[in-house]
Amino acid sequence: IPLRKALDLCEQTNPKAIGAFSCILAVILAMEGDLHQANTLIEDSEACIQVEPDEHGKFLCKKGMVKLLSNQPKAALEAFNEAQQIADKLQLNKNSELEKALSKLKMQLGKHN
């Protein structure tokens, strides 16, 4: 399915999920080497996610992965730090999705340095 069609279908069937779906697609695109489209998609997705702090934190972890894959470690670290601040405010347990995403991104950041 072409990217635009997939996004349109998601928006039609589950509009609340469009931000998360876009983030996942951005990570996939970055892993496949389509860095320009991945960065565009991740930047365009942020406005959809910011309302829910937990979802915004998970978005920031995906954004960090896209930035790492795009060889932008400084931007990845900024996304990680912002996500960590959200997690700290929410006082989540270590088994939460956000804490797991932070752990994964932290590990990738460590490998990059």
SEKOLBA-21268 format. One record per atom (N, C-alpha, C, O): x, y, z; atom name. Coordinates in nm, 3 decimals, always signed. Example, Ala and Ser with C-alpha at 12.3 -4.5 7.8 and 13.67 -1.06 7.14 Angstrom:
! SEKOLBA-21268
<site <+1.319 -0.569 +0.780> "N">
<site <+1.230 -0.450 +0.780> "CA">
<site <+1.320 -0.330 +0.780> "C">
<site <+1.424 -0.332 +0.846> "O">
<site <+1.285 -0.225 +0.708> "N">
<site <+1.367 -0.106 +0.714> "CA">
<site <+1.290 +0.003 +0.787> "C">
<site <+1.341 +0.114 +0.804> "O">
END
This chain:
! SEKOLBA-21268
<site <+0.086 -0.118 +0.000> "N">
<site <+0.000 +0.000 +0.000> "CA">
<site <+0.090 +0.123 +0.000> "C">
<site <+0.181 +0.132 +0.081> "O">
<site <+0.065 +0.217 -0.088> "N">
<site <+0.142 +0.341 -0.086> "CA">
<site <+0.123 +0.414 +0.048> "C">
<site <+0.017 +0.404 +0.111> "O">
<site <+0.224 +0.484 +0.088> "N">
<site <+0.225 +0.552 +0.218> "CA">
<site <+0.103 +0.642 +0.237> "C">
<site <+0.036 +0.634 +0.340> "O">
<site <+0.075 +0.726 +0.141> "N">
<site <-0.037 +0.820 +0.155> "CA">
<site <-0.169 +0.745 +0.173> "C">
<site <-0.254 +0.786 +0.252> "O">
<site <-0.187 +0.636 +0.098> "N">
<site <-0.310 +0.559 +0.109> "CA">
<site <-0.322 +0.494 +0.247> "C">
<site <-0.430 +0.490 +0.305> "O">
<site <-0.211 +0.443 +0.299> "N">
<site <-0.211 +0.382 +0.432> "CA">
<site <-0.249 +0.486 +0.538> "C">
<site <-0.328 +0.456 +0.628> "O">
<site <-0.194 +0.605 +0.528> "N">
<site <-0.228 +0.711 +0.623> "CA">
<site <-0.374 +0.751 +0.612> "C">
<site <-0.442 +0.771 +0.713> "O">
<site <-0.423 +0.763 +0.489> "N">
<site <-0.564 +0.798 +0.468> "CA">
<site <-0.657 +0.691 +0.526> "C">
<site <-0.757 +0.724 +0.590> "O">
<site <-0.623 +0.564 +0.504> "N">
<site <-0.705 +0.455 +0.558> "CA">
<site <-0.706 +0.456 +0.710> "C">
<site <-0.810 +0.434 +0.772> "O">
<site <-0.593 +0.481 +0.770> "N">
<site <-0.586 +0.488 +0.916> "CA">
<site <-0.672 +0.603 +0.967> "C">
<site <-0.747 +0.588 +1.063> "O">
<site <-0.661 +0.717 +0.902> "N">
<site <-0.737 +0.833 +0.945> "CA">
<site <-0.888 +0.810 +0.932> "C">
<site <-0.966 +0.858 +1.015> "O">
<site <-0.929 +0.736 +0.829> "N">
<site <-1.070 +0.706 +0.809> "CA">
<site <-1.122 +0.604 +0.911> "C">
<site <-1.234 +0.617 +0.960> "O">
<site <-1.042 +0.504 +0.943> "N">
<site <-1.088 +0.396 +1.028> "CA">
<site <-1.065 +0.422 +1.177> "C">
<site <-1.144 +0.377 +1.260> "O">
<site <-0.959 +0.494 +1.211> "N">
<site <-0.929 +0.521 +1.351> "CA">
<site <-0.852 +0.652 +1.363> "C">
<site <-0.730 +0.651 +1.380> "O">
<site <-0.921 +0.765 +1.353> "N">
<site <-0.853 +0.895 +1.352> "CA">
<site <-0.765 +0.921 +1.475> "C">
<site <-0.664 +0.991 +1.465> "O">
<site <-0.800 +0.864 +1.589> "N">
<site <-0.720 +0.885 +1.710> "CA">
<site <-0.584 +0.817 +1.699> "C">
<site <-0.491 +0.854 +1.771> "O">
<site <-0.572 +0.719 +1.612> "N">
<site <-0.448 +0.642 +1.600> "CA">
<site <-0.352 +0.698 +1.495> "C">
<site <-0.241 +0.646 +1.480> "O">
<site <-0.392 +0.800 +1.422> "N">
<site <-0.311 +0.848 +1.309> "CA">
<site <-0.171 +0.893 +1.353> "C">
<site <-0.074 +0.868 +1.283> "O">
<site <-0.161 +0.958 +1.467> "N">
<site <-0.030 +1.003 +1.513> "CA">
<site <+0.063 +0.887 +1.543> "C">
<site <+0.178 +0.886 +1.499> "O">
<site <+0.014 +0.789 +1.617> "N">
<site <+0.096 +0.672 +1.651> "CA">
<site <+0.130 +0.592 +1.526> "C">
<site <+0.243 +0.546 +1.510> "O">
<site <+0.033 +0.577 +1.437> "N">
<site <+0.056 +0.503 +1.312> "CA">
<site <+0.163 +0.573 +1.228> "C">
<site <+0.251 +0.508 +1.171> "O">
<site <+0.156 +0.705 +1.220> "N">
<site <+0.255 +0.782 +1.144> "CA">
<site <+0.394 +0.765 +1.202> "C">
<site <+0.492 +0.756 +1.128> "O">
<site <+0.403 +0.761 +1.335> "N">
<site <+0.533 +0.743 +1.401> "CA">
<site <+0.594 +0.608 +1.367> "C">
<site <+0.713 +0.598 +1.337> "O">
<site <+0.512 +0.506 +1.372> "N">
<site <+0.561 +0.371 +1.340> "CA">
<site <+0.608 +0.365 +1.195> "C">
<site <+0.713 +0.309 +1.165> "O">
<site <+0.529 +0.423 +1.106> "N">
<site <+0.570 +0.427 +0.964> "CA">
<site <+0.701 +0.503 +0.947> "C">
<site <+0.786 +0.464 +0.867> "O">
<site <+0.718 +0.611 +1.022> "N">
<site <+0.842 +0.689 +1.011> "CA">
<site <+0.962 +0.605 +1.052> "C">
<site <+1.066 +0.610 +0.987> "O">
<site <+0.950 +0.528 +1.159> "N">
<site <+1.061 +0.442 +1.202> "CA">
<site <+1.090 +0.338 +1.095> "C">
<site <+1.207 +0.312 +1.064> "O">
<site <+0.986 +0.279 +1.039> "N">
<site <+1.004 +0.178 +0.933> "CA">
<site <+1.074 +0.240 +0.812> "C">
<site <+1.168 +0.182 +0.757> "O">
<site <+1.028 +0.357 +0.771> "N">
<site <+1.090 +0.425 +0.657> "CA">
<site <+1.238 +0.454 +0.685> "C">
<site <+1.323 +0.437 +0.597> "O">
<site <+1.268 +0.498 +0.806> "N">
<site <+1.408 +0.527 +0.841> "CA">
<site <+1.492 +0.399 +0.837> "C">
<site <+1.605 +0.400 +0.789> "O">
<site <+1.436 +0.291 +0.888> "N">
<site <+1.509 +0.163 +0.886> "CA">
<site <+1.532 +0.114 +0.744> "C">
<site <+1.630 +0.046 +0.715> "O">
<site <+1.441 +0.150 +0.654> "N">
<site <+1.454 +0.111 +0.514> "CA">
<site <+1.541 +0.209 +0.435> "C">
<site <+1.568 +0.187 +0.316> "O">
<site <+1.586 +0.316 +0.500> "N">
<site <+1.676 +0.410 +0.433> "CA">
<site <+1.610 +0.531 +0.370> "C">
<site <+1.678 +0.614 +0.309> "O">
<site <+1.478 +0.543 +0.381> "N">
<site <+1.407 +0.659 +0.325> "CA">
<site <+1.404 +0.768 +0.432> "C">
<site <+1.299 +0.798 +0.490> "O">
<site <+1.520 +0.827 +0.458> "N">
<site <+1.538 +0.918 +0.570> "CA">
<site <+1.463 +1.049 +0.552> "C">
<site <+1.410 +1.103 +0.650> "O">
<site <+1.457 +1.101 +0.432> "N">
<site <+1.385 +1.227 +0.409> "CA">
<site <+1.237 +1.210 +0.442> "C">
<site <+1.180 +1.290 +0.516> "O">
<site <+1.175 +1.107 +0.388> "N">
<site <+1.034 +1.084 +0.413> "CA">
<site <+1.008 +1.051 +0.560> "C">
<site <+0.908 +1.094 +0.616> "O">
<site <+1.097 +0.976 +0.622> "N">
<site <+1.083 +0.942 +0.764> "CA">
<site <+1.086 +1.067 +0.850> "C">
<site <+1.002 +1.083 +0.940> "O">
<site <+1.180 +1.155 +0.825> "N">
<site <+1.191 +1.278 +0.903> "CA">
<site <+1.072 +1.370 +0.880> "C">
<site <+1.023 +1.433 +0.974> "O">
<site <+1.026 +1.379 +0.758> "N">
<site <+0.908 +1.460 +0.728> "CA">
<site <+0.787 +1.406 +0.801> "C">
<site <+0.712 +1.482 +0.863> "O">
<site <+0.767 +1.277 +0.795> "N">
<site <+0.652 +1.213 +0.858> "CA">
<site <+0.656 +1.227 +1.010> "C">
<site <+0.554 +1.255 +1.072> "O">
<site <+0.773 +1.210 +1.070> "N">
<site <+0.783 +1.219 +1.216> "CA">
<site <+0.758 +1.362 +1.263> "C">
<site <+0.694 +1.384 +1.365> "O">
<site <+0.807 +1.458 +1.190> "N">
<site <+0.785 +1.598 +1.227> "CA">
<site <+0.638 +1.636 +1.211> "C">
<site <+0.583 +1.708 +1.294> "O">
<site <+0.575 +1.588 +1.105> "N">
<site <+0.433 +1.618 +1.082> "CA">
<site <+0.342 +1.550 +1.183> "C">
<site <+0.230 +1.595 +1.204> "O">
<site <+0.388 +1.443 +1.245> "N">
<site <+0.306 +1.365 +1.338> "CA">
<site <+0.301 +1.422 +1.478> "C">
<site <+0.209 +1.391 +1.554> "O">
<site <+0.396 +1.505 +1.513> "N">
<site <+0.408 +1.548 +1.653> "CA">
<site <+0.283 +1.621 +1.704> "C">
<site <+0.243 +1.600 +1.818> "O">
<site <+0.222 +1.703 +1.623> "N">
<site <+0.105 +1.778 +1.668> "CA">
<site <-0.010 +1.686 +1.707> "C">
<site <-0.090 +1.721 +1.794> "O">
<site <-0.020 +1.571 +1.644> "N">
<site <-0.128 +1.476 +1.675> "CA">
<site <-0.108 +1.407 +1.809> "C">
<site <-0.204 +1.354 +1.865> "O">
<site <+0.011 +1.406 +1.861> "N">
<site <+0.046 +1.324 +1.976> "CA">
<site <+0.055 +1.404 +2.107> "C">
<site <+0.040 +1.344 +2.213> "O">
<site <+0.077 +1.531 +2.102> "N">
<site <+0.114 +1.608 +2.221> "CA">
<site <+0.007 +1.614 +2.330> "C">
<site <+0.040 +1.648 +2.443> "O">
<site <-0.116 +1.584 +2.301> "N">
<site <-0.223 +1.599 +2.399> "CA">
<site <-0.205 +1.503 +2.517> "C">
<site <-0.217 +1.545 +2.632> "O">
<site <-0.178 +1.376 +2.491> "N">
<site <-0.160 +1.274 +2.594> "CA">
<site <-0.013 +1.265 +2.631> "C">
<site <+0.068 +1.228 +2.546> "O">
<site <+0.024 +1.297 +2.755> "N">
<site <+0.167 +1.294 +2.791> "CA">
<site <+0.235 +1.159 +2.765> "C">
<site <+0.346 +1.154 +2.713> "O">
<site <+0.169 +1.049 +2.801> "N">
<site <+0.228 +0.917 +2.781> "CA">
<site <+0.251 +0.890 +2.632> "C">
<site <+0.357 +0.842 +2.593> "O">
<site <+0.152 +0.921 +2.551> "N">
<site <+0.165 +0.901 +2.406> "CA">
<site <+0.271 +0.993 +2.348> "C">
<site <+0.345 +0.953 +2.258> "O">
<site <+0.280 +1.115 +2.399> "N">
<site <+0.382 +1.207 +2.351> "CA">
<site <+0.521 +1.154 +2.385> "C">
<site <+0.613 +1.164 +2.304> "O">
<site <+0.537 +1.099 +2.504> "N">
<site <+0.666 +1.040 +2.542> "CA">
<site <+0.704 +0.926 +2.450> "C">
<site <+0.820 +0.917 +2.407> "O">
<site <+0.609 +0.837 +2.419> "N">
<site <+0.638 +0.726 +2.328> "CA">
<site <+0.670 +0.779 +2.188> "C">
<site <+0.758 +0.726 +2.120> "O">
<site <+0.599 +0.883 +2.145> "N">
<site <+0.629 +0.946 +2.017> "CA">
<site <+0.773 +0.997 +2.015> "C">
<site <+0.846 +0.975 +1.918> "O">
<site <+0.813 +1.064 +2.123> "N">
<site <+0.948 +1.119 +2.128> "CA">
<site <+1.054 +1.010 +2.119> "C">
<site <+1.161 +1.032 +2.062> "O">
<site <+1.026 +0.893 +2.174> "N">
<site <+1.119 +0.780 +2.162> "CA">
<site <+1.130 +0.736 +2.016> "C">
<site <+1.239 +0.708 +1.967> "O">
<site <+1.018 +0.730 +1.947> "N">
<site <+1.022 +0.694 +1.804> "CA">
<site <+1.094 +0.802 +1.724> "C">
<site <+1.170 +0.772 +1.633> "O">
<site <+1.069 +0.927 +1.759> "N">
<site <+1.138 +1.037 +1.693> "CA">
<site <+1.289 +1.025 +1.714> "C">
<site <+1.367 +1.047 +1.622> "O">
<site <+1.328 +0.989 +1.836> "N">
<site <+1.470 +0.969 +1.864> "CA">
<site <+1.531 +0.860 +1.779> "C">
<site <+1.644 +0.873 +1.731> "O">
<site <+1.456 +0.750 +1.758> "N">
<site <+1.505 +0.641 +1.673> "CA">
<site <+1.522 +0.688 +1.528> "C">
<site <+1.623 +0.658 +1.464> "O">
<site <+1.423 +0.763 +1.479> "N">
<site <+1.433 +0.815 +1.341> "CA">
<site <+1.554 +0.906 +1.330> "C">
<site <+1.629 +0.899 +1.232> "O">
<site <+1.575 +0.992 +1.428> "N">
<site <+1.689 +1.083 +1.424> "CA">
<site <+1.821 +1.007 +1.432> "C">
<site <+1.917 +1.045 +1.365> "O">
<site <+1.827 +0.902 +1.512> "N">
<site <+1.950 +0.821 +1.518> "CA">
<site <+1.977 +0.756 +1.383> "C">
<site <+2.089 +0.759 +1.333> "O">
<site <+1.873 +0.697 +1.325> "N">
<site <+1.889 +0.632 +1.195> "CA">
<site <+1.925 +0.733 +1.086> "C">
<site <+1.984 +0.696 +0.984> "O">
<site <+1.890 +0.859 +1.108> "N">
<site <+1.922 +0.966 +1.013> "CA">
<site <+2.056 +1.031 +1.045> "C">
<site <+2.091 +1.134 +0.988> "O">
<site <+2.131 +0.969 +1.137> "N">
<site <+2.262 +1.020 +1.179> "CA">
<site <+2.253 +1.162 +1.236> "C">
<site <+2.333 +1.250 +1.203> "O">
<site <+2.152 +1.181 +1.322> "N">
<site <+2.134 +1.307 +1.392> "CA">
<site <+2.130 +1.279 +1.543> "C">
<site <+2.026 +1.294 +1.607> "O">
<site <+2.246 +1.238 +1.599> "N">
<site <+2.247 +1.197 +1.741> "CA">
<site <+2.207 +1.308 +1.838> "C">
<site <+2.148 +1.279 +1.942> "O">
<site <+2.238 +1.431 +1.807> "N">
<site <+2.201 +1.542 +1.896> "CA">
<site <+2.049 +1.554 +1.904> "C">
<site <+1.994 +1.571 +2.013> "O">
<site <+1.981 +1.546 +1.791> "N">
<site <+1.834 +1.553 +1.789> "CA">
<site <+1.774 +1.431 +1.859> "C">
<site <+1.671 +1.442 +1.925> "O">
<site <+1.838 +1.316 +1.843> "N">
<site <+1.791 +1.194 +1.911> "CA">
<site <+1.802 +1.209 +2.062> "C">
<site <+1.711 +1.171 +2.135> "O">
<site <+1.912 +1.264 +2.108> "N">
<site <+1.932 +1.285 +2.251> "CA">
<site <+1.832 +1.386 +2.306> "C">
<site <+1.782 +1.369 +2.418> "O">
<site <+1.803 +1.489 +2.231> "N">
<site <+1.703 +1.588 +2.273> "CA">
<site <+1.566 +1.523 +2.288> "C">
<site <+1.495 +1.549 +2.386> "O">
<site <+1.529 +1.438 +2.194> "N">
<site <+1.401 +1.368 +2.201> "CA">
<site <+1.399 +1.276 +2.322> "C">
<site <+1.298 +1.268 +2.393> "O">
<site <+1.509 +1.205 +2.346> "N">
<site <+1.519 +1.117 +2.462> "CA">
<site <+1.502 +1.195 +2.592> "C">
<site <+1.425 +1.155 +2.680> "O">
<site <+1.574 +1.307 +2.605> "N">
<site <+1.568 +1.386 +2.727> "CA">
<site <+1.426 +1.438 +2.753> "C">
<site <+1.379 +1.439 +2.867> "O">
<site <+1.360 +1.482 +2.648> "N">
<site <+1.223 +1.531 +2.663> "CA">
<site <+1.129 +1.417 +2.705> "C">
<site <+1.043 +1.436 +2.791> "O">
<site <+1.146 +1.301 +2.644> "N">
<site <+1.064 +1.185 +2.681> "CA">
<site <+1.092 +1.143 +2.825> "C">
<site <+1.000 +1.106 +2.898> "O">
<site <+1.217 +1.150 +2.866> "N">
<site <+1.253 +1.115 +3.004> "CA">
<site <+1.187 +1.210 +3.103> "C">
<site <+1.142 +1.167 +3.209> "O">
<site <+1.182 +1.338 +3.070> "N">
<site <+1.116 +1.436 +3.157> "CA">
<site <+0.968 +1.403 +3.172> "C">
<site <+0.912 +1.413 +3.281> "O">
<site <+0.904 +1.365 +3.064> "N">
<site <+0.763 +1.327 +3.069> "CA">
<site <+0.745 +1.205 +3.159> "C">
<site <+0.657 +1.202 +3.244> "O">
<site <+0.830 +1.105 +3.139> "N">
<site <+0.821 +0.983 +3.220> "CA">
<site <+0.842 +1.014 +3.368> "C">
<site <+0.773 +0.958 +3.453> "O">
<site <+0.936 +1.102 +3.397> "N">
<site <+0.963 +1.138 +3.536> "CA">
<site <+0.841 +1.206 +3.599> "C">
<site <+0.806 +1.178 +3.714> "O">
<site <+0.776 +1.294 +3.525> "N">
<site <+0.656 +1.363 +3.575> "CA">
<site <+0.542 +1.264 +3.598> "C">
<site <+0.466 +1.277 +3.694> "O">
<site <+0.530 +1.167 +3.509> "N">
<site <+0.421 +1.070 +3.520> "CA">
<site <+0.449 +0.964 +3.627> "C">
<site <+0.357 +0.893 +3.670> "O">
<site <+0.572 +0.952 +3.670> "N">
<site <+0.614 +0.854 +3.771> "CA">
<site <+0.567 +0.712 +3.733> "C">
<site <+0.499 +0.645 +3.810> "O">
<site <+0.607 +0.671 +3.616> "N">
<site <+0.566 +0.540 +3.563> "CA">
<site <+0.653 +0.429 +3.621> "C">
<site <+0.766 +0.453 +3.663> "O">
<site <+0.598 +0.309 +3.622> "N">
<site <+0.679 +0.195 +3.665> "CA">
<site <+0.765 +0.147 +3.549> "C">
<site <+0.742 +0.184 +3.434> "O">
<site <+0.863 +0.067 +3.579> "N">
<site <+0.961 +0.022 +3.479> "CA">
<site <+0.900 -0.068 +3.371> "C">
<site <+0.963 -0.090 +3.268> "O">
<site <+0.781 -0.119 +3.393> "N">
<site <+0.717 -0.206 +3.294> "CA">
<site <+0.624 -0.132 +3.200> "C">
<site <+0.562 -0.194 +3.114> "O">
<site <+0.612 -0.001 +3.214> "N">
<site <+0.524 +0.076 +3.126> "CA">
<site <+0.583 +0.080 +2.985> "C">
<site <+0.704 +0.063 +2.966> "O">
<site <+0.497 +0.102 +2.888> "N">
<site <+0.543 +0.110 +2.749> "CA">
<site <+0.643 +0.223 +2.730> "C">
<site <+0.742 +0.208 +2.658> "O">
<site <+0.618 +0.336 +2.794> "N">
<site <+0.709 +0.449 +2.779> "CA">
<site <+0.846 +0.418 +2.839> "C">
<site <+0.948 +0.449 +2.778> "O">
<site <+0.849 +0.357 +2.956> "N">
<site <+0.978 +0.322 +3.017> "CA">
<site <+1.054 +0.221 +2.931> "C">
<site <+1.176 +0.230 +2.919> "O">
<site <+0.983 +0.127 +2.872> "N">
<site <+1.048 +0.029 +2.782> "CA">
<site <+1.104 +0.099 +2.659> "C">
<site <+1.215 +0.069 +2.614> "O">
<site <+1.026 +0.194 +2.603> "N">
<site <+1.073 +0.268 +2.485> "CA">
<site <+1.195 +0.352 +2.519> "C">
<site <+1.289 +0.361 +2.440> "O">
<site <+1.193 +0.415 +2.637> "N">
<site <+1.309 +0.493 +2.681> "CA">
<site <+1.433 +0.406 +2.696> "C">
<site <+1.542 +0.444 +2.656> "O">
<site <+1.414 +0.289 +2.754> "N">
<site <+1.526 +0.197 +2.772> "CA">
<site <+1.586 +0.156 +2.638> "C">
<site <+1.708 +0.151 +2.623> "O">
<site <+1.500 +0.126 +2.543> "N">
<site <+1.546 +0.085 +2.410> "CA">
<site <+1.622 +0.199 +2.341> "C">
<site <+1.728 +0.178 +2.282> "O">
<site <+1.567 +0.321 +2.349> "N">
<site <+1.633 +0.435 +2.287> "CA">
<site <+1.766 +0.464 +2.356> "C">
<site <+1.864 +0.497 +2.290> "O">
<site <+1.769 +0.454 +2.488> "N">
<site <+1.892 +0.478 +2.563> "CA">
<site <+2.001 +0.380 +2.518> "C">
<site <+2.116 +0.418 +2.500> "O">
<site <+1.963 +0.254 +2.500> "N">
<site <+2.057 +0.154 +2.454> "CA">
<site <+2.111 +0.190 +2.315> "C">
<site <+2.231 +0.179 +2.290> "O">
<site <+2.022 +0.232 +2.225> "N">
<site <+2.065 +0.270 +2.090> "CA">
<site <+2.155 +0.393 +2.093> "C">
<site <+2.253 +0.401 +2.018> "O">
<site <+2.122 +0.489 +2.179> "N">
<site <+2.208 +0.607 +2.192> "CA">
<site <+2.347 +0.568 +2.241> "C">
<site <+2.447 +0.622 +2.195> "O">
<site <+2.352 +0.472 +2.334> "N">
<site <+2.480 +0.424 +2.385> "CA">
<site <+2.564 +0.358 +2.277> "C">
<site <+2.686 +0.374 +2.273> "O">
<site <+2.498 +0.285 +2.189> "N">
<site <+2.569 +0.220 +2.078> "CA">
<site <+2.622 +0.321 +1.979> "C">
<site <+2.724 +0.297 +1.913> "O">
<site <+2.554 +0.433 +1.967> "N">
<site <+2.590 +0.534 +1.868> "CA">
<site <+2.712 +0.613 +1.911> "C">
<site <+2.785 +0.665 +1.827> "O">
<site <+2.734 +0.623 +2.042> "N">
<site <+2.849 +0.703 +2.091> "CA">
<site <+2.974 +0.622 +2.101> "C">
<site <+3.079 +0.675 +2.141> "O">
END
